[in-house]
Amino acid sequence: MIQLHDKTFVPFISAQEIDSAIQSLAQQVEAEFGQEIPVFIGVLNGSFMVVSDFMKHYQKPCELSFIKMASYQGTTSTDVVKQLIGINQDLSGRSVVIIEDIVDTGNTLVELKELFKAQNIKELKIATLFFKPEAYKKDIKIDYIGISIPNKFIVGYGLDYDELGRNLPEVYQLNE
């Protein structure tokens, strides 16, 4: 059990399970793109660990960029997604794969899809390490899912509770 601010969290997903899921995601994406060179877009802050490990497992040529979005305060989604850092790369005619740490409400994906619509990209794919099907209410297809989880608040492996817990190598769930 760990304590972050005023909340306690219990172990939920091991570092080994996470690594296995990321390796599987990388292999799926690799198989789909063949010799094409995709542009991976990591969504900061949460995805930094996912993207780092994903890139270690992806064996073919690729490009990488980041975008910073924010929608959480504490343990709750605000339903308002803000773009804090944008893409400054020409993506015209390119295949783009968004790499997320977690997809729950899908609000960030809606905002990202709108953002990339104006970029004249060839195709947009979504990859996420964690997916909460119970919380997801959008019509955007999630192309690659590492681990489906219940609608519980989690921290670790890039995910935070008011900025704490991102550095944990495994994932913990809120102890309710």
C-alpha positions as CSV (number, residue, x, y, z in Angstrom):
1,M,0.0,0.0,0.0
2,I,1.2,3.5,-0.7
3,Q,0.1,7.0,0.4
4,L,-0.1,9.9,-2.0
5,H,-1.4,13.2,-0.6
6,D,-4.6,12.3,1.3
7,K,-5.3,8.9,-0.5
8,T,-4.1,5.4,-0.2
9,F,-3.5,3.1,-3.1
10,V,-3.1,-0.7,-3.4
11,P,-1.0,-2.7,-5.9
12,F,-2.9,-3.4,-9.1
13,I,-0.8,-4.1,-12.2
14,S,2.9,-5.3,-12.0
15,A,5.8,-3.9,-14.0
16,Q,6.1,-7.3,-15.8
17,E,2.4,-7.2,-16.9
18,I,2.9,-3.6,-18.1
19,D,6.0,-4.5,-20.1
20,S,4.3,-7.5,-21.7
21,A,1.3,-5.3,-22.7
22,I,3.6,-2.6,-24.2
23,Q,5.6,-5.2,-26.1
24,S,2.4,-6.6,-27.6
25,L,1.2,-3.1,-28.6
26,A,4.5,-2.4,-30.3
27,Q,4.3,-5.7,-32.2
28,Q,0.7,-5.1,-33.3
29,V,1.5,-1.6,-34.6
30,E,4.7,-2.9,-36.3
31,A,2.8,-5.6,-38.1
32,E,0.1,-3.2,-39.4
33,F,2.5,-0.6,-40.8
34,G,4.9,-2.8,-42.6
35,Q,7.6,-0.6,-44.2
36,E,5.7,2.6,-43.7
37,I,7.2,5.1,-41.3
38,P,4.5,6.2,-38.8
39,V,4.6,9.3,-36.6
40,F,4.0,8.4,-33.0
41,I,2.5,11.2,-30.9
42,G,2.8,10.8,-27.2
43,V,0.2,12.6,-25.0
44,L,2.0,14.3,-22.1
45,N,2.4,14.2,-19.2
46,G,1.0,10.7,-18.5
47,S,2.3,8.8,-21.6
48,F,6.1,9.5,-21.2
49,M,6.8,6.1,-19.6
50,V,4.6,4.3,-22.1
51,V,6.1,6.0,-25.1
52,S,9.7,5.4,-23.8
53,D,9.1,1.7,-23.4
54,F,7.0,1.4,-26.6
55,M,9.9,2.9,-28.6
56,K,12.3,0.4,-27.1
57,H,10.1,-2.4,-28.4
58,Y,9.3,-0.9,-31.8
59,Q,11.9,-2.3,-34.2
60,K,11.2,-0.4,-37.4
61,P,11.9,3.2,-38.5
62,C,9.5,5.7,-37.0
63,E,9.2,9.3,-35.9
64,L,8.2,10.7,-32.5
65,S,6.6,13.9,-31.3
66,F,4.6,14.9,-28.2
67,I,1.5,17.0,-27.4
68,K,0.5,18.1,-24.0
69,M,-3.1,17.9,-23.0
70,A,-4.8,18.2,-19.6
71,S,-8.2,17.3,-18.3
72,Y,-7.9,16.0,-14.7
73,Q,-8.0,17.7,-11.4
74,G,-7.4,15.3,-8.5
75,T,-9.2,12.0,-9.2
76,T,-11.9,13.5,-11.5
77,S,-12.0,14.4,-15.2
78,T,-13.0,18.0,-15.6
79,D,-14.6,17.3,-19.0
80,V,-12.6,20.3,-20.3
81,V,-9.5,19.3,-22.3
82,K,-6.8,22.0,-22.7
83,Q,-4.0,21.8,-25.2
84,L,-0.9,23.0,-23.4
85,I,1.8,22.1,-26.0
86,G,1.0,21.5,-29.6
87,I,2.6,19.8,-32.6
88,N,4.9,21.9,-34.7
89,Q,5.6,19.2,-37.4
90,D,4.1,18.9,-40.8
91,L,2.0,15.7,-40.8
92,S,0.4,16.0,-44.2
93,G,0.0,12.7,-45.9
94,R,1.5,10.8,-42.9
95,S,0.1,8.0,-40.7
96,V,-0.2,9.1,-37.1
97,V,-0.5,6.9,-34.1
98,I,-1.5,8.6,-30.9
99,I,0.0,6.8,-27.9
100,E,-2.0,7.3,-24.7
101,D,-1.3,6.0,-21.2
102,I,-5.0,5.6,-20.5
103,V,-8.3,6.2,-22.2
104,D,-11.3,6.6,-19.9
105,T,-13.9,9.2,-20.8
106,G,-12.5,9.7,-24.3
107,N,-12.7,13.5,-24.0
108,T,-9.0,13.9,-24.9
109,L,-9.4,11.8,-28.0
110,V,-12.2,13.9,-29.3
111,E,-10.0,17.0,-28.9
112,L,-7.1,15.2,-30.5
113,K,-9.2,14.0,-33.5
114,E,-10.4,17.6,-34.1
115,L,-6.8,18.8,-33.9
116,F,-5.5,16.3,-36.4
117,K,-8.4,16.8,-38.8
118,A,-6.9,20.1,-39.9
119,Q,-3.5,18.5,-40.4
120,N,-4.4,16.6,-43.7
121,I,-3.0,13.3,-42.3
122,K,-3.3,10.0,-44.2
123,E,-4.8,8.1,-41.2
124,L,-5.1,8.4,-37.4
125,K,-4.8,5.4,-35.1
126,I,-5.1,5.3,-31.3
127,A,-3.0,3.1,-29.1
128,T,-3.5,3.0,-25.3
129,L,-1.8,1.0,-22.6
130,F,-4.9,1.1,-20.3
131,F,-8.5,1.3,-21.4
132,K,-11.6,1.7,-19.2
133,P,-14.5,0.4,-21.3
134,E,-17.1,1.2,-18.6
135,A,-16.1,4.9,-18.7
136,Y,-15.7,5.2,-22.5
137,K,-18.7,6.8,-24.2
138,K,-17.3,8.1,-27.4
139,D,-17.5,6.8,-31.0
140,I,-13.8,7.0,-31.7
141,K,-12.2,3.5,-32.4
142,I,-9.4,2.5,-30.1
143,D,-7.1,0.6,-32.5
144,Y,-4.7,-0.9,-30.0
145,I,-5.4,-1.7,-26.4
146,G,-2.8,-3.0,-24.0
147,I,-4.9,-3.8,-20.9
148,S,-8.7,-3.2,-20.3
149,I,-9.3,-2.3,-16.7
150,P,-12.3,-1.5,-14.5
151,N,-13.4,2.1,-14.0
152,K,-11.1,2.7,-10.9
153,F,-8.7,5.5,-10.4
154,I,-5.1,4.4,-10.9
155,V,-1.6,5.8,-10.4
156,G,1.9,4.8,-11.4
157,Y,3.8,4.3,-14.6
158,G,3.2,7.9,-15.7
159,L,-0.3,8.3,-14.2
160,D,-0.6,10.6,-11.3
161,Y,-2.8,11.8,-8.4
162,D,-2.2,15.6,-8.3
163,E,1.2,15.1,-9.8
164,L,2.4,12.4,-7.4
165,G,3.0,8.7,-8.4
166,R,4.1,9.1,-12.0
167,N,7.5,7.6,-11.2
168,L,6.2,4.3,-9.8
169,P,7.2,1.3,-12.1
170,E,3.9,-0.5,-11.4
171,V,0.3,0.6,-11.2
172,Y,-1.7,1.1,-8.0
173,Q,-5.5,1.5,-7.7
174,L,-7.3,3.8,-5.3
175,N,-8.1,1.9,-2.0
176,E,-11.8,2.6,-1.5
